[in-house]
């Protein structure tokens, strides 16, 4: 994938042009390449060899600590020592001031080599949240230590009884007595409750673990405020620290209740955590000490900063697992002899077998994988490039980029997690019976990738966000911004005779999408409009990926093998995949009520 990354970064997104901006002035194409080289090497030497070990030797709890394989510790140390936790941060913080798009490209190697190792994405996301919403002291004491790799981070949202319904969380946060408001680390509270599905919730990969916890502050009557407006955000460290970030030796009242055993991502401890149950009384009392981030009742505002960053990262991780399966099945197809070509007289059994890549159906499966993986990668890097524009572009460009990024985030998370999982399924199919065995890596790729459809919000949640909020916000401003960007690509492609049919088809698809959006909301009844939100999300995603492929085709030469391959994948996506939107948008446009009116008793 290195050649594909280099093409997307330089020939398509022109990332070297970012070095003209003050923040990236010390960089060049050579420094970007050096970062990619380093990460590719660490991923190859440390993460890839540890990946299968971590899958087979799952985390275990001995009653005192979580035990992970030595190779996981070595991979994690190598990542920390690379400086990638602070890659995008200011040089004054020990960061590299890398553009987000280069940072994501570099991190893609780790996702591909060993997505179930380390959980470093959560640490950087945790720290970035604190840099955006924490006090200067919280940034210095917690975020800076995370960037340095001393502390690792988590996000604690879900609860056993609430799942994705955050309005129903029951974790309580009560002021911690006299002087609580004046604590230098932030208003101090005692938290009590349970958090489920917490990745990297307990381990010994770092000195400390910084939990970012959503909880509710009781009202004067002692009751929790209903709904999401009652949610606040708290820093709850596993080990308490002083104002300089040094460990005080005090264990906070956060206890590991158990490990969840998932079908994939097995190397990351996935936990049920009990906050404040009294197993580790701290400062003479039960209750986990936490420091509020931001104002009371504004916890989701802060947490969404981390969640949206994680959604794009999950999408990129799904892409790279798809890429790992694609490369494995491509290599297998080139080397596996089976069958013979069919001539006018049928098959001649006297002729030698041919590699299975010579069979059209195997090429179909490989082309599908290529179109999913490289199209998804283009989308992830495009979103990262929007982040750079949002942070370093002029005022209008930054505003436009932020709006477009908000529109694309549900797609950037959900589309790769569905279709790059399908790529992994096809990779197994290419391997035939061998694909189902642990002798080949593709079965693990599929298991790991299956989790990404749930990570950071299911398809249903992303679909409700897209159709229920994003396309209607500000009178449809986001959808119009996307339409302008897609139409600009169409206008560039129309004069090209080879791309003109695809440009015209994309224009038609965009019109279909707009018409379906209006029809869904024609009655103004949310229940009717949102009953088919997932088919809408699927169609929306396919239109976006078709746009990405048209962009990629415009940037590709036609003389090289790589360029020919990209044009073939573009053609495949437009001819084999984009027609799917007709069925998806039909139920949206008609406000089909089949699912809405189905009665429980009829199942």
C-alpha positions as CSV (number, residue, x, y, z in Angstrom):
1,X,0.0,0.0,0.0
2,X,3.0,2.3,0.2
3,X,2.9,3.2,-3.5
4,X,-0.9,3.9,-3.2
5,X,-0.3,6.1,-0.2
6,X,2.4,8.0,-2.0
7,X,0.2,8.5,-5.0
8,X,-2.8,9.7,-2.9
9,X,-0.7,12.0,-0.8
10,X,1.4,13.6,-3.5
11,X,-0.2,13.1,-7.0
12,X,-3.8,13.6,-5.8
13,X,-3.9,15.6,-2.5
14,X,-0.6,17.6,-3.2
15,X,0.3,17.5,0.5
16,X,3.7,19.1,-0.2
17,X,1.8,22.4,-0.8
18,X,1.0,22.4,2.9
19,X,4.6,23.2,3.7
20,X,4.0,26.8,2.4
21,X,1.9,27.3,5.6
22,X,3.7,28.5,8.7
23,X,2.7,25.5,10.8
24,X,4.3,23.1,8.4
25,X,7.2,25.2,7.1
26,X,9.9,23.0,8.6
27,X,8.6,20.0,6.6
28,X,9.2,18.8,3.0
29,X,8.3,15.8,0.9
30,X,11.5,14.3,2.3
31,X,10.5,14.7,6.0
32,X,7.0,13.3,5.2
33,X,8.7,10.3,3.5
34,X,11.0,9.8,6.5
35,X,8.0,9.6,8.9
36,X,6.3,7.1,6.6
37,X,9.5,5.0,6.3
38,X,9.9,4.9,10.1
39,X,6.3,3.9,10.8
40,X,6.3,1.3,8.0
41,X,9.4,-0.2,9.4
42,X,8.1,-0.3,13.0
43,X,4.9,-1.8,11.8
44,X,6.7,-4.5,9.8
45,X,9.3,-5.3,12.5
46,X,7.3,-5.0,15.7
47,X,3.5,-5.0,15.1
48,X,3.2,-7.6,12.3
49,X,5.1,-10.4,14.2
50,X,3.1,-9.6,17.4
51,X,-0.3,-9.6,15.7
52,X,-1.0,-13.3,15.7
53,X,0.5,-13.8,19.1
54,X,-1.9,-11.1,20.5
55,X,-4.8,-12.8,18.8
56,X,-4.0,-16.2,20.3
57,X,-2.8,-15.1,23.7
58,X,-5.7,-13.0,24.8
59,X,-5.4,-10.6,27.7
60,X,-5.9,-12.3,31.1
61,X,-6.5,-10.9,34.6
62,X,-4.7,-12.6,37.5
63,X,-6.7,-10.7,40.1
64,X,-4.2,-7.9,40.4
65,X,-3.1,-7.0,36.8
66,X,-3.9,-7.6,33.2
67,X,-1.2,-9.8,31.5
68,X,-0.3,-9.2,27.9
69,X,2.3,-10.9,25.7
70,X,5.8,-9.5,25.8
71,X,5.6,-8.8,22.1
72,X,2.6,-6.4,22.7
73,X,4.7,-4.5,25.3
74,X,7.6,-4.3,22.8
75,X,5.3,-3.0,20.0
76,X,3.8,-0.4,22.2
77,X,7.2,0.8,23.4
78,X,8.3,1.1,19.8
79,X,5.2,3.2,18.9
80,X,5.7,5.5,21.9
81,X,9.4,6.0,21.0
82,X,8.5,6.9,17.5
83,X,6.9,10.1,18.7
84,X,3.7,9.4,16.8
85,X,1.5,10.0,19.9
86,X,2.5,13.7,19.6
87,X,3.0,13.7,15.8
88,X,0.5,16.6,15.1
89,X,1.3,18.6,18.2
90,X,3.4,21.7,18.6
91,X,7.1,21.4,18.6
92,X,7.1,23.0,22.0
93,X,5.3,19.9,23.3
94,X,7.8,17.6,21.7
95,X,5.5,17.2,18.6
96,X,6.4,17.1,14.9
97,X,3.7,19.5,13.8
98,X,2.8,17.0,11.1
99,X,-0.3,17.6,8.9
100,X,-3.2,15.5,10.0
101,X,-3.2,13.8,6.5
102,X,0.4,12.7,6.8
103,X,-0.1,11.6,10.5
104,X,-3.1,9.4,9.4
105,X,-1.2,7.9,6.5
106,X,1.7,7.0,8.8
107,X,-0.7,5.5,11.4
108,X,-2.3,3.4,8.7
109,X,0.7,1.0,8.7
110,X,0.0,0.1,12.3
111,X,-3.6,-0.5,11.7
112,X,-2.7,-2.8,8.8
113,X,0.0,-4.7,10.7
114,X,-1.7,-5.1,14.1
115,X,-4.9,-3.3,14.8
116,X,-5.3,-5.2,18.0
117,X,-2.1,-3.9,19.6
118,X,-1.7,-1.0,21.9
119,X,-4.8,1.1,21.4
120,X,-2.8,4.3,20.8
121,X,-5.6,5.9,18.8
122,X,-7.5,6.3,22.1
123,X,-4.6,7.9,23.9
124,X,-4.0,10.6,21.2
125,X,-7.8,11.2,20.9
126,X,-8.1,11.5,24.7
127,X,-5.2,14.0,24.8
128,X,-6.6,16.0,21.9
129,X,-9.9,16.3,23.6
130,X,-8.2,17.8,26.7
131,X,-6.2,20.2,24.5
132,X,-9.4,21.5,23.1
133,X,-11.6,21.5,26.2
134,X,-9.4,21.1,29.3
135,X,-7.9,23.8,31.5
136,X,-4.2,24.6,31.0
137,X,-3.4,22.6,34.1
138,X,-5.4,19.6,32.9
139,X,-3.6,19.9,29.6
140,X,-0.2,20.0,31.2
141,X,-0.8,17.3,33.8
142,X,-2.7,14.8,31.7
143,X,-2.6,15.5,28.0
144,X,1.1,16.3,27.8
145,X,1.9,13.1,29.7
146,X,-0.2,11.1,27.1
147,X,1.6,12.7,24.2
148,X,4.9,11.6,25.9
149,X,3.6,8.1,26.3
150,X,3.8,8.1,30.1
151,X,0.0,7.9,30.4
152,X,-2.4,6.1,28.1
153,X,-6.1,7.1,27.7
154,X,-9.6,5.7,27.3
155,X,-13.1,6.9,26.6
156,X,-15.8,5.6,29.0
157,X,-19.3,6.1,27.6
158,X,-21.3,2.9,27.4
159,X,-22.9,1.2,30.4
160,X,-24.2,-2.3,30.7
161,X,-27.8,-1.2,31.0
162,X,-27.6,1.7,28.5
163,X,-25.4,0.6,25.6
164,X,-25.4,3.4,22.9
165,X,-28.3,5.2,24.7
166,X,-26.2,7.8,26.5
167,X,-29.2,9.6,27.8
168,X,-29.8,6.6,30.0
169,X,-26.4,6.4,31.7
170,X,-26.6,6.1,35.5
171,X,-23.0,6.9,36.6
172,X,-23.2,9.6,39.3
173,X,-20.7,12.3,40.0
174,X,-21.1,14.2,43.3
175,X,-18.9,17.1,44.6
176,X,-16.1,15.8,46.8
177,X,-16.7,17.8,49.9
178,X,-15.1,21.0,51.1
179,X,-12.6,22.6,48.7
180,X,-13.8,20.5,45.7
181,X,-14.4,23.6,43.5
182,X,-10.9,24.9,44.1
183,X,-8.8,21.8,43.2
184,X,-6.1,22.9,40.8
185,X,-6.7,19.8,38.6
186,X,-10.4,20.9,38.1
187,X,-13.6,20.8,40.1
188,X,-13.3,17.5,42.1
189,X,-16.1,14.9,42.3
190,X,-16.6,11.3,43.5
191,X,-17.9,9.0,40.7
192,X,-19.9,5.8,41.2
193,X,-21.1,3.6,38.4
194,X,-20.2,1.0,35.8
195,X,-18.7,1.3,32.3
196,X,-18.8,-1.5,29.7
197,X,-16.8,-2.2,26.6
198,X,-13.9,0.0,27.6
199,X,-11.0,-0.7,25.3
200,X,-7.6,-0.6,27.1
201,X,-9.4,-0.1,30.3
202,X,-6.7,-1.8,32.4
203,X,-3.1,-2.8,31.5
204,X,0.5,-2.0,32.4
205,X,1.7,-0.6,29.1
206,X,2.1,2.8,30.7
207,X,2.5,4.4,34.1
208,X,-1.0,5.5,34.3
209,X,-4.4,5.3,32.6
210,X,-6.5,8.5,32.1
211,X,-10.2,7.6,31.9
212,X,-12.5,10.2,30.3
213,X,-15.8,9.4,31.9
214,X,-19.3,10.6,31.1
215,X,-21.5,10.9,34.2
216,X,-24.4,12.9,35.6
217,X,-24.3,15.3,38.5
218,X,-27.4,14.9,40.6
219,X,-29.7,17.9,41.0
220,X,-30.7,19.5,44.3
221,X,-33.3,16.7,44.9
222,X,-30.6,14.1,44.5
223,X,-32.0,12.8,41.2
224,X,-30.1,12.6,37.9
225,X,-31.1,15.0,35.2
226,X,-32.8,13.0,32.4
227,X,-31.5,13.1,28.9
228,X,-28.2,14.0,27.4
229,X,-28.2,17.6,28.7
230,X,-27.5,16.2,32.2
231,X,-24.2,14.6,31.1
232,X,-20.8,16.0,32.3
233,X,-17.3,14.9,31.5
234,X,-14.6,13.9,34.0
235,X,-10.9,13.0,34.1
236,X,-10.6,9.9,36.3
237,X,-7.0,8.7,36.5
238,X,-6.2,5.1,37.6
239,X,-3.4,6.5,39.8
240,X,-3.8,10.0,41.3
241,X,-1.3,12.6,40.4
242,X,0.0,15.9,41.7
243,X,0.0,19.3,39.9
244,X,3.2,18.4,38.0
245,X,1.7,15.1,36.7
246,X,3.8,12.9,39.1
247,X,2.2,9.8,40.6
248,X,1.3,10.3,44.2
249,X,1.2,6.5,44.9
250,X,-2.6,6.7,45.6
251,X,-4.7,4.1,43.7
252,X,-8.0,5.6,42.6
253,X,-11.2,3.7,43.2
254,X,-11.5,2.2,39.7
255,X,-11.7,-1.5,39.6
256,X,-11.5,-4.0,36.8
257,X,-14.7,-6.1,37.1
258,X,-13.9,-8.4,34.1
259,X,-12.6,-8.8,30.6
260,X,-14.9,-9.1,27.6
261,X,-13.8,-11.6,25.0
262,X,-14.5,-10.4,21.5
263,X,-14.2,-12.2,18.2
264,X,-11.6,-9.7,17.0
265,X,-9.2,-7.0,18.3
266,X,-8.3,-9.7,20.8
267,X,-5.0,-8.1,21.8
268,X,-6.6,-5.0,23.4
269,X,-8.0,-5.6,26.9
270,X,-11.7,-4.8,26.6
271,X,-13.1,-4.2,30.1
272,X,-16.0,-3.7,32.4
273,X,-14.9,-1.1,34.9
274,X,-16.5,-0.3,38.3
275,X,-16.1,3.3,39.5
276,X,-16.4,4.0,43.2
277,X,-17.5,0.6,44.5
278,X,-15.0,0.9,47.4
279,X,-12.5,-1.8,46.3
280,X,-9.8,0.8,46.4
281,X,-10.9,3.4,49.0
282,X,-9.0,6.6,48.3
283,X,-8.4,9.4,50.8
284,X,-10.4,7.6,53.4
285,X,-13.6,7.0,51.4
286,X,-15.1,5.0,48.6
287,X,-15.8,6.8,45.3
288,X,-13.5,7.4,42.3
289,X,-12.0,10.8,42.3
290,X,-12.6,12.7,39.0
291,X,-12.0,16.2,37.8
292,X,-14.6,17.9,35.7
293,X,-13.7,19.0,32.2
294,X,-15.7,22.0,31.0
295,X,-19.0,23.2,32.3
296,X,-21.6,21.0,34.1
297,X,-24.0,19.4,31.6
298,X,-21.7,19.9,28.6
299,X,-20.0,16.6,28.7
300,X,-21.1,15.4,25.3
301,X,-19.8,18.6,23.6
302,X,-16.3,17.6,24.8
303,X,-16.7,13.9,24.2
304,X,-17.8,14.4,20.6
305,X,-14.4,15.9,19.9
306,X,-12.9,12.6,20.7
307,X,-15.7,10.5,19.2
308,X,-15.5,12.2,15.8
309,X,-11.8,11.9,15.6
310,X,-12.2,8.2,16.6
311,X,-14.8,7.7,13.9
312,X,-12.5,8.7,11.1
313,X,-9.7,6.6,12.7
314,X,-12.0,3.6,12.9
315,X,-12.8,4.1,9.2
316,X,-9.1,4.2,8.4
317,X,-8.5,1.1,10.5
318,X,-11.3,-0.8,8.6
319,X,-9.7,0.3,5.3
320,X,-6.3,-1.1,6.3
321,X,-7.7,-4.4,7.5
322,X,-9.4,-4.6,4.1
323,X,-6.0,-3.8,2.5
324,X,-4.3,-6.5,4.4
325,X,-6.8,-9.1,3.2
326,X,-6.6,-7.7,-0.3
327,X,-2.9,-8.0,-0.5
328,X,-2.9,-11.5,1.0
329,X,-5.6,-12.7,-1.5
330,X,-3.8,-11.0,-4.4
331,X,-0.6,-12.8,-3.5
332,X,-2.4,-16.1,-3.1
333,X,-4.3,-15.8,-6.4
334,X,-1.0,-15.2,-8.3
335,X,0.6,-18.3,-6.8
336,X,-2.3,-20.8,-6.5
337,X,-2.6,-23.0,-9.7
338,X,-6.1,-24.3,-10.2
339,X,-8.2,-24.9,-13.3
340,X,-7.6,-24.4,-17.0
341,X,-8.7,-21.8,-19.5
342,X,-11.8,-22.6,-21.6
343,X,-11.2,-22.5,-25.4
344,X,-13.5,-23.1,-28.3
345,X,-13.4,-26.9,-27.7
346,X,-13.7,-26.5,-23.9
347,X,-11.0,-27.2,-21.4
348,X,-8.0,-29.3,-22.3
349,X,-7.0,-31.4,-19.3
350,X,-3.6,-32.0,-20.9
351,X,-2.7,-28.3,-20.5
352,X,-1.0,-27.2,-17.2
353,X,-3.2,-25.5,-14.6
354,X,-3.2,-21.7,-14.5
355,X,-3.0,-19.4,-11.5
356,X,-6.5,-18.6,-10.3
357,X,-6.0,-14.9,-11.0
358,X,-6.5,-15.8,-14.6
359,X,-10.1,-16.6,-13.9
360,X,-12.6,-13.8,-14.5
361,X,-14.5,-14.4,-11.3
362,X,-11.4,-14.2,-9.2
363,X,-10.5,-11.0,-10.9
364,X,-14.0,-9.8,-10.0
365,X,-13.4,-10.5,-6.4
366,X,-10.0,-8.8,-6.4
367,X,-11.3,-5.8,-8.3
368,X,-14.1,-5.4,-5.8
369,X,-11.6,-5.5,-3.0
370,X,-9.4,-2.9,-4.7
371,X,-12.3,-0.6,-5.3
372,X,-13.5,-0.8,-1.7
373,X,-10.0,-0.5,-0.1
374,X,-8.5,2.2,-2.3
375,X,-11.7,4.1,-2.5
376,X,-12.1,4.0,1.3
377,X,-8.5,5.0,1.8
378,X,-9.0,8.0,-0.5
379,X,-12.0,9.1,1.6
380,X,-10.1,8.8,4.9
381,X,-7.2,10.8,3.6
382,X,-9.5,13.4,2.1
383,X,-11.2,13.8,5.5
384,X,-7.8,14.2,7.1
385,X,-6.9,16.9,4.5
386,X,-10.1,18.7,5.4
387,X,-8.9,18.7,9.1
388,X,-5.7,20.4,7.9
389,X,-7.7,23.0,6.0
390,X,-9.9,23.6,9.0
391,X,-7.0,24.3,11.2
392,X,-4.6,26.1,8.9
393,X,-6.6,27.5,5.9
394,X,-7.9,31.0,5.6
395,X,-11.1,31.8,7.3
396,X,-13.5,30.9,4.5
397,X,-11.6,27.8,3.5
398,X,-11.5,26.7,7.1
399,X,-15.3,27.2,7.5
400,X,-16.0,25.3,4.2
401,X,-13.8,22.4,5.3
402,X,-15.4,22.1,8.7
403,X,-18.9,21.9,7.1
404,X,-17.8,19.3,4.6
405,X,-16.0,17.3,7.2
406,X,-19.1,17.2,9.4
407,X,-21.1,15.9,6.5
408,X,-18.6,13.2,5.6
409,X,-17.7,11.9,9.1
410,X,-20.7,9.4,9.4
411,X,-19.7,8.1,5.9
412,X,-16.0,8.0,6.7
413,X,-16.7,5.7,9.7
414,X,-19.6,3.6,8.4
415,X,-18.8,3.0,4.7
416,X,-15.3,1.4,5.2
417,X,-16.5,-0.7,8.1
418,X,-19.2,-2.3,5.9
419,X,-17.5,-2.6,2.5
420,X,-13.9,-3.3,3.7
421,X,-15.4,-6.0,5.8
422,X,-16.9,-7.3,2.5
423,X,-13.4,-7.1,1.1
424,X,-12.2,-9.3,3.9
425,X,-15.0,-11.8,3.1
426,X,-14.0,-11.8,-0.5
427,X,-10.3,-12.4,0.5
428,X,-11.4,-15.5,2.4
429,X,-13.4,-16.6,-0.7
430,X,-10.3,-16.2,-3.0
431,X,-8.4,-18.5,-0.6
432,X,-11.1,-21.1,-0.9
433,X,-11.1,-23.6,1.9
434,X,-7.7,-22.4,3.1
435,X,-9.2,-19.0,3.9
436,X,-11.3,-20.4,6.8
437,X,-8.2,-21.8,8.5
438,X,-5.7,-20.1,10.8
439,X,-2.9,-21.2,8.5
440,X,-3.7,-18.0,6.6
441,X,-4.2,-14.5,8.0
442,X,-7.5,-13.6,6.2
443,X,-9.8,-15.1,8.8
444,X,-8.3,-12.9,11.5
445,X,-8.6,-9.9,9.3
446,X,-12.3,-10.6,8.9
447,X,-12.8,-11.1,12.7
448,X,-10.9,-7.9,13.5
449,X,-12.8,-5.9,11.0
450,X,-16.2,-7.1,12.0
451,X,-15.9,-5.0,15.2
452,X,-15.6,-1.8,13.2
453,X,-19.3,-1.9,12.3
454,X,-20.0,-1.3,16.0
455,X,-17.1,0.8,17.1
456,X,-17.9,4.5,17.6
457,X,-21.6,4.0,16.7
458,X,-23.4,1.4,14.6
459,X,-24.6,2.0,11.1
460,X,-28.0,2.8,12.5
461,X,-26.6,5.5,14.7
462,X,-24.5,7.0,11.9
463,X,-27.5,6.8,9.5
464,X,-29.8,8.7,12.0
465,X,-27.0,11.3,12.4
466,X,-26.7,11.7,8.6
467,X,-30.3,11.8,7.5
468,X,-31.8,13.1,10.8
469,X,-29.3,15.9,11.4
470,X,-26.5,16.5,9.0
471,X,-28.4,16.8,5.7
472,X,-31.0,19.1,7.3
473,X,-28.8,21.4,9.4
474,X,-28.7,25.0,8.5
475,X,-31.3,24.6,5.7
476,X,-29.3,21.9,4.0
477,X,-26.0,23.9,3.9
478,X,-23.9,20.8,4.4
479,X,-25.5,18.8,1.6
480,X,-25.2,21.8,-0.7
481,X,-21.5,22.1,0.1
482,X,-21.0,18.5,-0.7
483,X,-22.9,18.9,-4.0
484,X,-20.7,21.8,-5.0
485,X,-17.6,19.8,-4.3
486,X,-18.9,16.8,-6.3
487,X,-20.0,19.0,-9.2
488,X,-16.6,20.6,-9.4
489,X,-15.1,17.2,-9.9
490,X,-17.8,16.3,-12.5
491,X,-17.0,19.5,-14.4
492,X,-13.3,18.6,-14.5
493,X,-14.0,15.1,-15.7
494,X,-16.6,15.8,-18.4
495,X,-14.1,16.9,-21.1
496,X,-12.2,13.6,-20.7
497,X,-13.8,11.1,-23.2
498,X,-12.8,8.1,-21.0
499,X,-14.2,9.6,-17.9
500,X,-17.2,11.4,-19.3
501,X,-19.6,8.5,-18.9
502,X,-18.7,8.2,-15.2
503,X,-19.0,11.9,-14.7
504,X,-22.5,11.9,-16.2
505,X,-23.5,8.9,-14.1
506,X,-22.2,10.6,-10.9
507,X,-24.2,13.7,-11.8
508,X,-27.3,11.5,-12.1
509,X,-26.5,9.7,-8.8
510,X,-26.1,13.1,-7.0
511,X,-29.5,14.2,-8.4
512,X,-31.1,11.0,-7.2
513,X,-29.6,11.5,-3.8
514,X,-30.9,15.0,-3.5
515,X,-34.4,14.0,-4.7
516,X,-34.5,11.1,-2.2
517,X,-33.5,13.4,0.6
518,X,-36.3,15.8,-0.1
519,X,-38.8,13.0,-0.5
520,X,-37.8,11.4,2.8
521,X,-38.7,14.7,4.6
522,X,-41.6,15.6,2.4
523,X,-44.2,15.0,5.2
524,X,-42.0,16.4,7.9
525,X,-42.6,13.3,10.1
526,X,-39.2,12.2,11.5
527,X,-40.4,8.6,12.1
528,X,-41.3,8.3,8.4
529,X,-38.2,9.9,7.1
530,X,-35.8,8.0,9.3
531,X,-37.4,4.5,8.9
532,X,-35.0,3.9,6.0
533,X,-32.0,5.8,7.2
534,X,-29.6,2.9,6.8
535,X,-30.3,2.4,3.0
536,X,-29.9,6.2,2.7
537,X,-26.5,6.0,4.4
538,X,-25.5,3.2,2.1
539,X,-26.5,5.1,-1.0
540,X,-24.9,8.3,0.3
541,X,-21.7,6.4,0.9
542,X,-21.6,4.8,-2.5
543,X,-22.1,8.2,-4.1
544,X,-19.2,9.6,-2.1
545,X,-16.9,6.8,-3.0
546,X,-17.8,7.1,-6.7
547,X,-16.8,10.8,-6.3
548,X,-13.5,9.7,-4.7
549,X,-12.8,7.3,-7.6
550,X,-13.5,10.0,-10.2
551,X,-11.1,12.2,-8.3
552,X,-8.5,9.5,-8.2
553,X,-9.0,8.7,-11.9
554,X,-8.4,12.3,-12.8
555,X,-5.1,12.3,-11.0
556,X,-3.9,9.0,-12.4
557,X,-1.8,8.5,-15.5
558,X,-2.8,6.0,-18.1
559,X,0.5,4.6,-19.1
560,X,1.7,2.9,-16.0
561,X,0.4,-0.4,-14.7
562,X,-0.7,1.3,-11.5
563,X,-2.6,4.0,-13.4
564,X,-4.3,1.4,-15.5
565,X,-5.3,-0.5,-12.4
566,X,-6.8,2.6,-10.8
567,X,-8.8,3.3,-14.0
568,X,-10.0,-0.3,-14.0
569,X,-11.1,-0.1,-10.4
570,X,-12.9,3.2,-11.1
571,X,-14.7,1.6,-14.0
572,X,-15.6,-1.4,-11.8
573,X,-17.1,0.7,-9.1
574,X,-19.2,2.8,-11.4
575,X,-20.5,-0.3,-13.3
576,X,-20.8,-2.9,-10.6
577,X,-21.3,-0.9,-7.4
578,X,-22.9,2.5,-8.0
579,X,-26.1,0.9,-9.6
580,X,-26.9,-0.4,-6.1
581,X,-28.1,3.0,-5.1
582,X,-31.2,2.7,-7.2
583,X,-32.7,0.1,-4.8
584,X,-31.5,1.8,-1.7
585,X,-32.9,5.2,-2.6
586,X,-36.2,3.7,-3.8
587,X,-37.3,2.8,-0.3
588,X,-36.1,6.2,1.0
589,X,-37.9,8.1,-1.7
590,X,-41.1,6.2,-1.2
591,X,-40.9,6.4,2.6
592,X,-41.4,2.6,2.6
593,X,-43.1,1.6,5.9
594,X,-42.3,-2.1,5.8
595,X,-39.9,-2.0,8.8
596,X,-41.9,0.7,10.6
597,X,-45.2,-1.1,10.6
598,X,-43.8,-4.6,11.2
599,X,-45.4,-5.9,14.5
600,X,-43.4,-7.6,17.2
601,X,-45.9,-10.5,17.2
602,X,-45.4,-11.2,13.5
603,X,-41.8,-12.3,13.9
